[in-house]
Amino acid sequence: RKIYGAMLVENIMQALTRVLMTDQLVKLSMQYDVVMQLHDEIVFTIRTPAIPVAKQLIEKVMTVVPEWMLDLPLAVEINDGANYAECK
């Protein structure tokens, strides 16, 4: 099977993203219960009163630039709701 340049770059980027998100997931799972992880999102269960503090911590953890790519621009979108559909 022939691998094209764009496909190779895409696969490398997906692998690096997976590494980065796995590190973030491990750190955040020490604080919050992880329900699931889908492609580029992590879903937690967090009690309502704790949501504002949790959002701050999640943003802090998920925007830490990794040592192996110091110029990587990172951003995070955080939603909350009573169920998964409300979070979308």
N, C-alpha and C positions, 0 to 999 in steps of 0.2 A: 504494500500500500504506500502510495506517495504522500508525503507530508509537506504541505505548502507552508511557506513562511508565516502567513497570517494565522494559520491553524496552530502552528508551533507556539507563536507568541500568545495566542489566546489560551492555550493549555498551560503555559507557564504562568500567566497571570491568574488563572483560576486556581492553580496549585498554591501560589503565594498568598492569595486571598484566603484560601482554606487554612493555611498555617496561621495567618494573622487572626482570623476569627476563632480558631481553636484555642489560641492563647487567651484571647479575650473571654471566651466562654468558660474556660477553666477558672480564671480569676473571678468572674462574676458568679459562678456557681458556688463559690465559697460563701457568698452573701445571700443569694436568692435561689429559689427552686427553679430549675430550668424545665420547661414543659416540652419544648422542641426547638430544633434548629433547622431552618429551611434556607437553602441557597445563601442569601445575604441577610438573613434576619435570625434573631434569637428571641424566643418567647419565654417569659418568666411569669410565675404567679407571685404577686406581691400584695400584701394587705393594703387597703385603700389609704389609711393614714400614713403609710410609709412611702407612698408613690413619689411625692416631691423630692425626698432625699434620694430615693432609688434612681430617679431620673438623672440627678446630678452625678451620682457615682457611675452610672452606666455611661453617661456622656464622657466623663473623665477617663474611664478605662478604655472605651472604644476609640478615643481620639489620641491615645498615646502613640507617637510615631516610633516604629520599631528601629532598633539600632542598625539593622541591616539595610535600611532604606530611609535615611534621615530627611530626604526631601519629598517624601510621600505625603500628598495632601489627604487628610482624613476628615470625614464629617459623619455625623450620625443623625438619623431621624428617629425620634422616640414618640410612640403613641401609647395611649392607655385606654382601657375599656373594661367593661364587666365580662366580656367574652372576646374571643379571637376576631369575630366579625366586626365588632365595634372598634377594634384597634386598627383596622385597615383603612 
